[in-house]
Each structure stands twice: as C-alpha cells, then as structure tokens.
Amino acid sequence: MSPFKALYGREPLSLIFDPPSLATPPSVADLIRQWGELLVELRGNLERAQQRIRESVNKHRRHVEFVVGDRVLLKLQPYCEHSMARPLSAKLARRFYGPFEVLERKGLSSRVQVCQLNFAGISRWTVRVLDRRMLWHDRESKEHVLVRWSDGTDSPLWEPLEVVRRRFPNVFLEDKEVAMEGGVDTVQPPQEQAEAAEPPQEQVQPEELSGPIPSNLSLCSQLQVVSLSKNSFNGQIPAEVGYLTSLQVLFLGSNNLKGTLPPEIGNLHSLVRFSVKINKIGGTLASKYFVNMSSLQELTLCRNNFTGNLSRDFGNLTMLTAFDIGENYMTGIIPTEFGQLRQLKRLALGLNNFSGTIPHEFFNISTLQGLELIQNAMFGVLPTNLCNTSPSLKDLYLGMNSISGPIPNSISNCSQLRILSLGDNIFSGYIPMDLGNLRLLKILHLFRNNLTNPPSSSNLGFITSLSNYKSLTYLSISDNPLYGVIPASVGNLSSSLGRFSAGRCKLNGSIPVQIGNLNSLTDLDLEGNELSGNIPVSIEHMHKLQGLYLGYNLLQGPILKVVCYLYNLNLINIGQNQFSGSIPKCLGNISSLRHIYMYSSNMFNSSIPSSLWDLQDLLNLNLSSNSLSGFLPQKMSNLGAAISIDLSMNQLSGSIPSTIGKLQNLANLYLANNRLEGSIPVSMGSMISLVRLNLSHNNLSGSIPKSLEALQHLNYFDVSFNTLSGEIPSGGPFRNLTMDSFKDNEALCGIQRFHVPICPDVSNHRSKWKKKEQGSFIAFGVVAFISIVSLAFIFDEMISIVPERISYYELLQGTEQFSESSLLGTGSSCCVYKGILNHGKVVDVKVFNLQLEGISSRFDVECEILSSIRHGCLNSVISYCSNEALVLECMPNGNLEKCDLKPSNVLLDKDMVARVSDFGIAKLLCDGDSMVLTNTLGTLGYIALQSMVKKD
C-alpha cells in the first residue's frame, strides 16, 4: 500500500489526461471528465504559485547582461554538482565558482559559454589526479577522474578521462617514465610526477602567451607549481614571484625574458625545481638567492647571459641533483666545493670561460652520472683513479679544452660510460687498449689530439678492441698522428655504427674490403691520409651512406660504378687523388646528391656526363683541374638549386649557354682556364645571387654585357686574358673592381681606373656630320630608291643564298654531342640528328660516314648541286660543316612511306608540305660506280631536269 492510498484511500490520479472514447461506458466517461477538469484546475493553481514565487524572488535580483571578455562567477544547478568533489560538510560547500571569462554569447538569452581553462588570465592545467569513478555522461557511463587544478582553488572537479587525456597528455594517469626538465631522466612516485608534470603549451591555448609575466600572479598564494615555459613572455621576472612562498616548481624557460634575477627569488624556501633556461637573463649569479633553498634539487640556468665567477656557496645546496649553467659567460675557476654535493647526478658547466684544472673531487661523487665541461679553458691532467669512486658515470664531456697527458687506463673502470668526448685537447700517448671494456659506449670522440699508435704495431690495434662495442654509433679519431694501416677488423665494429671519422691520421695502405660490413654507416671520413689503391667494391653494401669523404689521398684507378649503388648519397668528395677515366654516367641517377667534389690532381677525361645536369637539387659541383672536354649544354640550367659550380682548369669548349641566366641561386661560378669562345651571355645579368664570377683565360669575344651591372652581390669578377672588346660597364658592382679584372683584353675601353683606353665619345662627332648628312640625305634617298627597284628584278634570279656560318662546336652543343637521344634516322651512308642552334633555331644535321668509299666526292657534288638549284619541293640547305655534315631545314612531321620514291626521303614540313631530300642526285654526276651508296633504283627516274632550274 502506497502512502497516498493509506492517507486518501485510493491511488493518486494520473497527471496524463486521456479523453474517453465512444466505447467507454457513461459512468466511466463521467469519471474521466471529472479527472480532466481536476487536472486543468491543478495546472492553473501551480502556475499561479510559480508566478508568486518568481515575483517574490525577483524583488532581490537585478537584470545584468554580460559581453565577451567579462569575468563572471557561476552557481551550479543541483543536478550539475555531481561533477564537483563532495565536501566534508554541505554547509561548507562553495556557493559560486570562478571567475571565468565569457568567450561567446549564445543568441539573445543570458546563456554564455565560459572558458574552463583560464583562471584570472593565467594558464590552467591539471596538477594531480586524485580519484576515479564511473559517471553517467552523454547518455552513457564513462570513466571520470577527480582532478585538482593549478588555479589555486581547493575544489577538485570530476572530468571525463578521455577529455583530460586529450587536452593534457603529459598528466600522469598510468605508471610510466617521464623525461623531466633539467636533462636528468628520473622516475618519480606517481603523486610527485603528476604534480610536476608540465603541460604542453600548444594544448593550453591556440597561440603562445606573450607580454610581461603578470605581477598579480602573487595573488595565488597557495600555488605550488608555475610553468610558463615555451612561450613568448618578455621583460623581467616580476619581483612579486617571491611572494609565492608555497611554490615548489618554477619553470620560466624558453621565453624572451631579460634583466636579472630578482632578489625576491630568495624567499622561495620551498623551491625544489627552478629553470630559466634559454632566455636573455644576465648579471652575476648571486649565490645568496639560493642558499636558503634547502630543498632545491634542480637548478637550470643554461643558455643565458650570466657573468662572473661561480660561488663556492653552491656547494652548500646538499639536496642538489642537477646544476646546469652551460652556455653563459661565466669565468674563473670551478670551486672544489661542488665535490661536496653527494646527491649530484648532473653537473653541466660547458660553453663558458672557466679556467684552471678540473677538480678531482668531482670523480668522488658516487651518484654522478653526467659531467659536462666542454669548450672552456680547462687544463691539467685527468686523475689516475678515474671512476674508482664514481662508477655511475655515464656521460663525460671534456672536449675543446687544453687538457693534456695520457688518457688514464682507469677509464676502463667507467663501465657505465655511454658518451666519452675528449676531442680537441692536447692528450698524448697511446689510445688505451682497455677502452674495449666499455661495452655500453655509444659515442667516442678522440679527434684533434696528439694520440699515437704504438710503434711496434703497424695496424691500429685499438680498433680491434673496439669490436666489443655493440652499441657504438659514432667513432671519431681524426687529426691524430697515428701512422698505421686500417686493420681488417674494422669490419667487426658495431653493426649500428653510423659515423666513422679517421681523417688526417697519417694512415697508409689500402681501404680494407671488410669496411663494407658497416652497412649502417651514414658518414665515412678518411680524408687527408696516404691511402692508395681504389675504392673497394664492398662499399656497394653501404646503402645508408650519405657522406663519402676520401679527398687528399693517393687513391687511383677509375671510379667504380658501385658508387652508384649508394642511392642515399648526399656528398661525395674524392678530390686531390689520382683517379682517371670517365665520370660514371650513373652518378646522375643518385637524386639525393647535393655536393660533388672531384677536383684537382685527378685525371678525368672525356666529357661531363649529361646526366649530371639532371640533378636539380645539386648545391655544389666542383670538377676543376681535370682533363674534361666537350661543351656546356643548354640543360645546364636544370641546376636551379646550385650555389657553386667550378669547372675551371679543364678543356671545355664551345660557348657559354644562354640558359645559364636561369641559375638565380648560384653564388660562385668558375669557368676559367678552358677553351670557351663566343660572347658572355646577356642573360647572366639575371643571376641575382652571383658573388664570384671567373671567366678568365678563355677565348671569349664581344663586349661585357651591361646587364651585369644589376648583380648587386658581385664582389669578384675576372675576365682577364680573353679577346673582349667594347666599353667596360662602370655601374653597380663594377664601381669596386680594379684593372686586374680586365687584363690582356686589348680591345676593351672605359674609365681610367681600369687602365684601358678611353672609349671614343660619339656625341662630339655628331654635330660635324649633321650638316653633311642633311645635305646628302635627299640625293642619297633618290639614288637608293632607283637602285633598290632596279636590283629587285635582277636579284630575283641571280642572288645566291649565303650559307649561315655554324661552327662545329655549335653543332656539338646543339645535338648534345650527337647523342642517341638526338638521332632521327640512319641511312646507308649517313645519319641525321636533330639540333638546336644557339639562337634557338631547330635544324636537321646530316652527318656522312667518311669511312665509305667515294663519300667525299659525293659530299662535294651534293653541296654543289643543292647550292645551284631551287625548287619548292626540295629540302633547303642552311649550311655545311667541313666535308662531313649538312645543316638542313627541319622537317618536324617526319617522312612519307607510300611510294617507290624512297618514301623515307619524302619529308613533311611544319605546314604538311612534302619536301624531297637525299634522293641520290649525286649519282648522276659522280664518276664510277655509285651503287655502293644506295640500292634504291626508283630514285633515278624522279630526278628530271625540268624539275630543276639552274641559276646561271
């Protein structure tokens, strides 16, 4: 029995009214109508009651409208409070929440959208996940987490787990290892790690935060974590930060902060982690700011402008685990008191101006994992008991100092060592064989020292001991007087070795074949030694190789095509060797190539492979001081990304292609000491990035283009020892040039500074000739008119077409050295190629086979006949070359093969008009048997005399 029925004797009426149907009995219908009337009356009473309550409540309210940007306090509806953490007492619950910023107004109502990620203008992120539970959300049960925010509020919020993960992926939600700021990888307890998690800035706001750090940050007095790293804050660190006495973590790195550290920083006695790395903060580093921070564990001040000496008082921060002041301007000696920090794991003092010896006390810190003193002015020797009391040492950076003496054998005690960087010092003695005990070593830098190889060993024996390094990725022993042979055991080095550098080590012998086993190698540097022999064939297995440095050796022989198997090659340097033969054409198939150095002391001959001009991303090309011949093709312009091209000291001929003007990224162009002829292309004025241009010691003629005055960056220009003529430009970069740029060009003229004759002033002669010209102009016009009319009739029959002068080198260039790609067809006595002349005209070049009997007499007769006849259907001859080639008008539409008239010799021009070519006319006039030339008998019947008209 329900309470209602117990009180009234019946069940309560339903608030849903269903009108009676026709089948309803009358007694029931009356009852239903009574219920309906009761419901109507009940609804009216409820509405009147609600209105009275509304009027009563509104007496204490006022109408307020908010706009975007306003800050508001929110009172949650009861059914929304399930997202809040339940307080200990309902009476102590907060009535309002916020303030929140209004981001958007929805329609005309007072409903607004508020930002849930900002509090008082300060970025807000999760700092702790307190609990989990399942809540009903979006019509389904979803897991929620109880989150405490960094805005200083005491009320955690229940948030959907997937939303927290999406917005704040660095928040600790599962057991995992996190790389913390400061450079030391640590695994903290879940609660500490969650509190210290720094939110990624790009997920807090769509844009970086900028402007000064707000001083009212101090109002959040309970803040424990402030992380404003990786933004664009500028100005100084506000002194008000010192009022956040509960602060434990303060990250201000990677901004544009300037000035000095405020003294109020010293008030943060609870600070555990402090970082202002990568800013512009300067001044002396006062230890008094930090001496009262008894809990300080990490102090990161790197990449700033701090100056002065390092105070010994830092040795009193006994809880310190990481101290980084690298890349500043600190001076003086390093205090030995740092050896008292028994919990120190990382000490980074590199890239400063510290001097003196390395305190041996550093190597007594048993917890020390990383020591960085790179690029200072340290001197002295390393302790002989290295790592005896610091077995945890993993990273030792001592490079770019003046440390001397031998590498102590006790280095083998550093069994945890991963990085050993001793390069660019003055270490002497032998490389310890005990290095082989460092099985975890990944990087070994010994370059630029005075280390030697034992005289009793001709091989580099220590390389054999390094075969135990299964994790080694980088080995550099360059610039040491080792005097030895690379052993075959080099092939036993780590399969993960990526870089091997042994340049300038006085190495001799040949490159061992076993080096091909290093198939993970990306850089191989053996420059500046006395290596002989050829490049081993086994390098074809180095498919990851990107840099091959073999210059300045005694290597010889042809360049093997196995180099072309290095399809990831970015740089090849084999200059200053004794290689010979031709450059492999397949080298142009390595599209990753950016730098090619094959200069000096080599003996490469033949021509430059045309495939090299297809390397559109090539940046540097140096083929100087070889014996390369041929010409520069028009497709040289394909090297649009090139910044330096050096082809000097070769035997290149022909003209400089006009398309060279398209190389607008080119800064250096060296074509000196070749056999180039023709003029300097006017298009070179478009090479806007040109800085150095050397065209000296060639056969260039014509004038220096005035367009070169537009080259604003040109500061070196040499065209000496040519046959140039005309006026030297005087504007633009020519204002700063001297006579040395133009020596031994006898026909040049210009200003006196260039020590050449002054150019004649044409304007002085114009006035003298003006009157004479006016008097003779009328008479000359009359005579010229009569002469032109008369000669027009005579020349119509008698004028002969003067052949255009085309050099052999121009034909070579236009047909790409008569390559197969330019071949149009082959006959019994000749070949026909497609060619492009310097001025762009397309022609057909017919080259005769001079090995055939009687071909010379046929060439002479054919030239004579074709120059003496005219017919609309004969293919015209443009020019000829010596006694082996005819230059004919181009027939772009091919031949016609449908009749007995040697169909392949009936050609179609651009207008589809038939032209007859090469139909054996020389047979009619040559003495002897001409059947050796062609067997097309039907051709003879076509050559009727009435189809030819002799000019005389």
Buried (B, 14 or more C-beta within 10 A) or exposed (E): EEEEEEEEEEEEEEEEBEEBEEEBEEEEBEEBEEBBEEBEEEEEEEEEEEEEEEEEEEEEEEEEEEEEEBBBEEEBEEEEEEBBBEEEEEEEBBEEBBBBBBEEBEEEEEEBEBEBBBBBEBBBBBBBBEEEEEEEBEEEEBEBBBBBBBBBBEEBBBBBBEBBEEBBEBBBBEEEEBEBBBBBEBEBEBEBBBBBBBBBBEBBEEEEBEEEBBEEBBBBEEBBBBBBBBBEBBEBBBBBBBBBBBBBBBBBBBBEBBEBBBEBBBBBEBBBBBBBBBBEBBEEBBBEBBBEBEEBBBBBBBBBBBBBBBBBBBBBBEBBBBBBBBBBEBBBBBBBBBBBBEBBBBBBBBBBEBBEBBBBBBBBBEBBBBBBBBBBEBBBBBBEBBBEEBEBBBBBBBBBBEBBBBBBEBBBBBBBBBBBBBBBBEBBBBBBBBBBBBEBBBBBBBBBBEBBBBEEBBBBBBBBBBBBBEBBBBBBBBBBEBBBBBBBBBBBBBEBBBBBBBBBBBBBBBBBEBBBBBBBBBBBBBBBBEBBBBBBEBBBBBBBBBBBBBBBBBBBEBBBEBBBBBEEBBBBBBBBBEBBBBBBEBBBEBEEBBBBBBBBBBEBBEBBBBBBBBBEEBBBBBBBBBEBBBBBBBBBBBBEBBBBBBBBBBBBBBBBBBBBBBBEBBBBBBBBBBBBBBBBBBBBBBBBBBBBBBBBBBBBBBBBBBBBBBBEEBEBBBBBBBBBBBBBBBEBBBEEBEBEBBBEBEBBBBBEEBEBEEEEEEEEEEEEEEEEEEEEEEEEEEEEEEEEEEEEEEEEEEEEEEEEEBBEBBBBBBBBBBEEEBBBEEBEBBBBBBBBBBEEBEBBBBBBEEEBEBBEBBBEBBBEBBBEBBEEEBBEBBBBBEEBBBBBBBBEBEBBEEEEBBEBBBBBBEEEEBBBBBBBBBBEEBEEEBEBBBEBEEBBEBBEEEEBEEEE
